[in-house]
Amino acid sequence: MLGTFEIRDKFYLDGEPFKVISGAIHYFRIVPQYWRDRLEKLKAMGCNTVETYIPWNMHEQKKGEFCFDGILDICAFVETAKELGLYVILRPSPYICAEWEFGGLPAWLLEEDGMKLRVNYEPFLSHVRAYYKVLLPMLVPLQITHGGPVILMQVENEYGYYATDTDYMCAMRDMMREFGVDVPLVTSDGPYPESMNAGKLSGALPTGNFGSKTDERFALLSRYTDGGPLMCTEFWVGWFDHWGNGGHMRGNLEESVKDLDRMLALGNVNIYMFEGGTNFGFMNGSNYYDELTPDVTSYDYDALLTEDGQITEKYCRYQEVIAKYAPIPKVEFSTKITRRAYGELKVEEKVSLFSVLDGISHPVSSTFTQPMEKLGQGYGYILYRSPLATEESIERIRLWRANDRANIFVDERPVATLYDRELQNEKKFEPAVTIAPGAVLDILVENMGRVNFGPYMELQQKGIAHCVQVNGHIHNNWQQYTLPLDNVQNIDFSKDYKENTPAFYRFSFEVDEPCDTFLDFAGWGKGCAFINGFNLGRFWEIGPQKRLYIPAPLLKNGRNEIILFETEGRVADTITLRDEPDIG
């Protein structure tokens, strides 16, 4: 049945006043077998709506190649919400922030020299148009005006924090309308005059993103809504963690409950996050203010559900508040979810990266170093290899325009690890590194996750974009090995293993009932983990996250395989699968 959703003094659903009580669930951070469970728990708390971003970089990882299957089946996610009687808010803009790799923009944009992001720059807009030409026709039938559950869509995201190009915002709005979006549009910005002024857009309702001071924030927002409804599109209930931040970030529960009560008394809310989920693979984002701060694999966010979907005290307290404004339905949870400790696993096989390079990558020869993007690579690692034909020792080295972290080896012997700002400065060796004639220099560079916020986004080519300087001169003639690690099944564990070098380690265990479990990587240094070929994400001994979440649907009855790629040479004999998380 076709419906209507209107913005007047309030929101109106089919002509009747409607209070949006929404929670954020990112389908791409949760295995699809658990979508229904999370949505049922959202409904059971009293919410009538679910909100999600749509990550361009997942749906079009390679230019012109689109994927909307499995964990990326946005239509199935929306239809599941509809089956449960939930309405949906979609945020399909090319940029999503979301503490997600490159803010959702595809890495291949940076292959083009001079690329300008999120402004009225035709090369960028032409790529957005090609994406929207595929995406938006899929979303159009899901709108309430076509019988679906989608009631609102967002134009761009926190644009007032980024730039002031009104022509670009108009182009984004017009493109959405051109491809058939006919539900009301919103913008969302920080609750400050400069942000609201830069991000507002004719034909879209301004909304705010904030986590406190509701009365003050809504008072400012009311200056921009022309008598329309007030809405907090991101009510921040917690925060995200970055590696080395000293402990899991947690919100103030008592203040948060009070703020939710005021929001519902004065207007509408989308709780960010209802469940955070997981930054699987290499898809965590980073921030850069005074230093690089890459986010951890868990996106727990101190949300109302834990990373693995467990109900928290915050959930119960929010439910009590929502009950003052809306009925709380009875919902039977249909998905059986169990945690299980599968115990200690011993290393069964191991092999050095240097031994299997040619089996998992094909080198590209170049006189000069090139960044990942120029080699058609988006994520993971890249290794640069070259013989040292003119040096008798290495006294100093500098990597020009390098991001983010580099492990340097001479004849497979580690000599330095450089991170963030250390990459921009000359590294001096005292004493000098002695080398044999024709020694091989290897530089393994890790993309730690592209910055997802602010001007640094245009400076996110990964690897070594300019040159390597050795003893004061530019060093040439490189073999470049792209290592997205999307083919770990090709690793030949029969080859040589050498201590203190980047290496792969294989474990296995038997499962008679797949359950949620948590990989405890105590004793290991830094790297990433794979379960049955699926990239679970990064680990790093500096924390705060100490265990990686493995959802039960990634396991299978019988033998299961875990592979760790560890880059620091800090290893243990075992890992442990436990029944509790440890996010610091």
N, C-alpha and C positions, 0 to 999 in steps of 0.2 A: 504494500500500500504506500502511495506517495505521501510525503509529509512536508511540513514547512518548519523552518527555524529562522526566527527574525530577531534583529537587534533594534529595540526601541528604548524605552526607559529601563526596561529589563530585557532578559532573553525570553522569547516566547516560542514554545513548541506547540505546533498545530493550534496556534491562537491562544494558548494558555501560558501564564507565567511559569518559568522554568528556572530553577537554581542549579547551576552546573556544580556538581560535587564530583570531581575527577581525580584520578590517580595516574601517575606516569608509569608505564611498563614498556620497555624497549624490547620488541620482539626479537631483535637481532642479538640481544644479550642473554637470551634464555632459549634452551633447546625447545623445539616446537612441541614435543610430547608433554611439556609442562605449561604451555600457554593456558590451557583450560583451567588448570589448578590455580594459577595466579589470578586469572580473571574471576573465578568463583570466589576467591578470597577477597578480591576487590569489592565485588557485589555484596558479599556478606558483611563487610564493614559499613555498608550504607552508601557507597558511591554509586552514582548513576551513569558515569562516563569514564572512559579510559583514554589516555592521551599517549601518543608515540611520535617520535621523530622517524624519519626515513633516511637512511645513510646512503648517499649517492655512491660513495667509494666502495660499498659492498655490492650494490646492484650493478655497477659498471666498473669492475676492477680493471678491465682492459677496454680501451676505447672501442665502442661499438659492440661489445660483447656483454649482454645483459643476463642477469640471473635473478629469478624470483621464485626459486624452489627452496624446499626445506626450511632452514632457519630464516630464509629471506622471503618467505611466502607471505607478503604483507596482506594480500587479499584473504588468505585463509585466516590470518590473525583477526582481521576486521570481521569476517563472517562468524568466527567463534564468539567474538564479543556480542554480535547481533543475536546469536542463538541464546545467549544468556540474558538478553534484554538490556544490554549496555549500549549507550551511545558512544561515539568516537570523535576525538579531536585529532586531526592529522597535521603534522608539521613537515611538509615535503620539500622545503626550500633546499637549495644546493648546499648551503652551510647550516650545520646544526649545533656546532660547539660540542656539547654533551660529553666533554672530556674524552672525546673519541678521536682517533687518528686523523689529523689534518682537519678537524672539525667536520668530517664527513665529505670533504672534497676529495676527488680521486687524485692519486699521486701523479698520474700521467699528465695532468695539467702542467706540471713543472718541467716536463720535457721541452716545452716551448720557451725559448729565451724571451725575457721581457714580459712574461705573463703577469697580468694584473687581475687580482681577485676581488670579487664583490664590488665592482664599480662598472660604470657604463663603458665597458671596453669590449669591442665587438668580438674578438676571438673568444673571450670568456663567455659572453652571452650566447654565442653560436653553439658552444658545447652544452650550455644549460638547455638551450632550445632542443637540441638533439636528444637529450635525456628526458626532458618533459614530454617530448613527442611520443616517447614510449611509456613513461610512467603515468602521466595524468589520465590518458584514456582508460587505464586500468582502474583508476580511483573514481572516475566519474560515476560509474554505476553504483558505487558504494555510498554515494551521497544520499541524504534523507529525501532530497527532491526526486530521487530515482528509486526510492524504496529501500535504501540502505540505512545504516546507522550513523553516518558521518554528518555532524552538525556544524563543524567549524574547521577551517584550514588557516594556517599561518603563512604570512608572506615574510620571507627572510627570517632572521633570528637575532635579536639584540643588536640590530644594526646601528642604533645610536651610540653603542660603545665602540663602533669600528670606524665609521666614516659619515659623510654628510651628503652623499650623492643622491639627491632626490630623483634625478632622471633614472638611475639604476633601480630604485625602489619602484618607480612607476612601471618600468619595463618588466620587472618581476611580477607585479600585480597583473599587468595586461597579458602577459604570457599565460598566467594561470587561467584567466577568464577566456582567452582565445582557445585553450584546449579543453574547455567545458566545465571548469569549476564554477558552480553557481551558488554554493552555500556561502554564508557570510565569512568575511576574511578578518583576521586580526593581525596586529603586530605585537611584539612583546619586547620591552626594554627595561633597563634599570630605572628605578624610581627617582630620577634626578632631572631637573629641567633640561640640561644640555643633552642628556640621552633621549628624553622624550621628544625634544624639538628636532633632533637629528633623525630619529627613527619613525616619526609619525608619517602617515600616508593617507591621502584622500581615498575614501572607499574602504578603509579598514579600521576596525575598532582598536584603539590603543589599549594594551593591557600591560601589567607590570610583573617583573620577576624580583622577588625578595623573600627574606626569611624571618623578618622581625618588623617591629614598629608599624603594625598594620594600620592604625588610625592615621598616622603621619603619612604613610605611603599612599593610602587610598585618597587622602585629602589632596595630595599633589596630583594623583592620577585623574581625579575628578575635573581638574582644569582642562583636560585634553579629550574627555569623552563626550562633550556636547550633550550632557544630560543622559548619556547612555549608561549601561550597566558597568559596574566595577568588577574587575577580575584580576586575581593574581594567577598568572599562567605558570609560574614556577614558584610554588611555596616551598622553599628549601628547608627540609626537615633535618638535614645533616650536612655532610660535606664529603669530598673525595680525598683519598690518600695518595701521596706520591712517595716514591722510594726514598727512604732515609728521613722521613719526616718525624720520626721519633715515637709514633704511636697512632692507633686508629682514631680518626676524627669522629667526634660525637657531638650531637646537638644538645641544647638545653631542653629537656623534655617538658618541664613545667612551663617555661616561657612559650614553647612551641604550642602546647595545648591551648594556652590563652590566646595566642595569635590566630589559631585555627577558628576558635569560637568567634572572635571579632570578625574575621573574614566572612564567615557564614552569616553573621548578623548583618553585615554591610553589603555583601555581594557574593562573588563566586570564586571558586578555587580549583586549581589543579595541583595536587600534592606531588612534589618532586623530591625524592622518588618514592613511589609506593613500593616497588621493588627495583633495586639497582641492577642486579644480575652480574654478569662477568664480561670482562674485556678479553674474550677468547682470541687466540692467535697473537698477532702483532698489532692489534687494533686499539691499544690504549693511546690516549692523547698525552700531550705535555703542555706545560705552561713555561713561559720565559719572561721573568721580570728581571731580577738581578742575577739569576742563574737558571740553568735548565732543571726543571722538576718534572720528570716523566711519571705518569700515574701507574699505580700497581695494577695487577691483573684483576683483582676483585674490585667490583664497583658496588660494594655493599652499601655505601653512602649513609650508613646508620639509618636505613630506610625502615618502613613499617613491617616489611618482610625482610628476612635476612637474604644473603646472596643465594642461598639454597631454598628459599621460600618458606621458612619457618615464621610463625606468627610471634610478634614481639610484644612487650609491654606497651610500646608506643602505639601499636595497632589497636590494642584494647582501649587505651585512653582516647584515641581519636574516635573510635567507634562510639564511645560515650558522648562525645561532643556532637558528632553527626546525628545521633539519635534525637537531639533537641530540635533538629531542623528537617529531618526526613525519616521515614520508616526504615527499620532495619529488617531486611528480609531473612527468612530462613533458607539457608543454602546447604545442600549436602555436597561435601567435597567428593568428587568422583575419582580422583587419582590417588592411588596408594603410593606413598613416598616414605622410604625407610632409609635411615643412615646405617652404615655398617663399616666396621674396621676389618679390613682384609689382612692386616698384619704386616710383618716385616718382609721385604723382598730383597734378595741378594742380587748383586750385579752378575749377570750370566755371560755377557759378552761386551767387549769394548774395542773401539777403534779410533785412531786419531783422524781428525779432519784432514790433515795433510795427506793421509794415506788414501782417502776416498774422494778427493777433490774431483778427479776426472770422471768419477762415476755419478756424481750428483750435479755437476756443472760443466759447461763448455766455455773455455776461456775465450775472451775477446781481446785481441791484440790492439794496442794503441800506443802511439808515441808519448801521449800525455794521459794523466788520470782523468776519468769521466765519472760523473755521479751516477747513482743507481738509475735515475729516471731516463738518462740518455741511453741506457742499456736495456730499457724496457722492463725494469724491475721496480716494484713498489715498496716491498717490505722485507724485513729480515736483516741479513748480513751481506757484506760484499768483501772479497779478499783481493788485494792488489799484490802482485808478485813481480819481482824484477831482480836480475843478477847485479851485484855490486862490482862492476868491472873496473872502475877507476879509483875506488877507495882502498886505503890500507887499514883504515879504522873509521869508526863513526864517532865523531866528537859532538855533533849536534844534528837535530832533525826538526823540521817544521812541516806541518800539514796545512796547506792554505785552503781556505773555504771548506773545511771538513766539519761534518756533523755525524755522530754525537759522541761516540766512544770508540777508541782505537787500541787494539792490542798489537804490539809491534814485535816481530821475531826476526832473528838472524840465524839462518840455517836451522830453523825450527826451534830455536832457543829464545824464550821470552826475554826481552830487554827493556820494555816500557809499556805502560798502560796510560793513555791520555784520555781525559774526560772533559767535555764542555769547554770551558775557557782555556784549559791547558792545551787544547788543540790549536788555539789561535796564537800561542806563544812558542818560541823556540825552546825545544827540550835539549839541555846540555848534559852530556854524559861525563861524569868525573869519577873514576878515570874513563877514558875513551873506551868504546866497545871494540875490542880487537876482532878482526875478521880474517878468514882465509881468502886467498885469491878466488874471485868468482863466487863468493858467498851469496846466498839468496836472501833477499829482504822480502818478508811477508808482512802486510798490514791488513788485519782483519777489522773492519769497521762495522759497527752495529747501528742500525736505525732504531733509536730508543722510543720512537713514537713522535710523529710530527706535531709541532705546536698547533694547538687548536683555538687560539685566541690572540687577537691583536696583530700589529704590523709584522711581527716575526714570521707570520704565515707565508709571506712571499719569499722568505729566505730559507726554505725548508728542503732544498735539494740535499739528499743524503749520500754518504760516502765522501769522496774527495773531489770537489768540483773544480779545483784550479790546479794545484800541483803539489808535489813533495819536494822539499828542499833538504838536501843532505850536505852537511859541511859547507853550507853557504851557496851551493849551486843547485839548480833545478835538476832533478833526476828523471831521466826519460826511459821509454821502452818498457811497457808494462803488459803483463797478462792479468786480465780482470775476470774474476770468477763471481758471478752473481749467485747468491745463496738465499733464495726465498724460503728454502727448506719446506717446499710443498711436495717433496718426493722422497721422504725419509725411507720409504719402502725400498729404495734403490741402494741403501747403504750396505756395503759388503763388510760384514764384521769379521771376515777371515783375514783381513789385512792387518798391518802392523799397528800396534798401540805404543805411544810414547808418553811418559808422564810429563806433567806440567805443560801440556799443549791442549788446545781446544779438541774436544773428543766427544764421541757418541757412546752412550751406555744403554744396554738393553736389559730389561727385566720382564718377567712374565708371572702370571698368577691365574689360578683357576677360579671360576665363578659358577656357583650353582643357582644364585639368585642375584640379578643385577640390582644394586642399591647405590644410593648416593654415598660417596666417600671423599676423603681429603688427603692429598698427597703431601706428606711431611718431608720437606727437603733439607732437614737439619744435617749439617756437615758438608753441604754442597755450596759452591760459590755463586755462580751467576750463569744464567742461560734460559732455556725454554724446555717445555715438556710436551710429549705427544702420547695420547692414549689411542691405540689402534689406528694410528695415522692421523688422528685429529689433533690439531695444535691447541693445547689447553691454555697457553700463555707463558709469560715470563716468570722466572723466580730469581731472587737476589737475596743473599744472606743478610744484607743491611736492613731488611724489613721495611715497614712494619709487618707486612704479610708474611706468614711463615708456612702456610699450607695452601695448596691449589685445589679448588673445588672440581670434582669429577662427577657430573650428573649421571645417574644410573643409565639413561638411554644411550650413553656413549660406551657402555659395557655390553658384553654379550655372554651368553651361557657358554661355558668352556674356557678355553685359553684366551687370555687377554695380554696385550703387549704394551709396555711403557718404554719409551725412549727418551732419555735426557740428552740434550746438547749442552755441554758445560764448557765455558770459554776460559776459565781462570786457572784450571789445573788444581782446584780445590775440590776434592772428591771424598766420598765415603764409600764403604763397602755395601751400604744398604740404603733404601728408602723405606718409608712406612706409610701404609694406607690406614688412616684413622677415621673415627666416626664423629669427630668434632672439628670445626674450623679453628683457625688461629690467625686472625687478621690484625693482631697487635692490640 
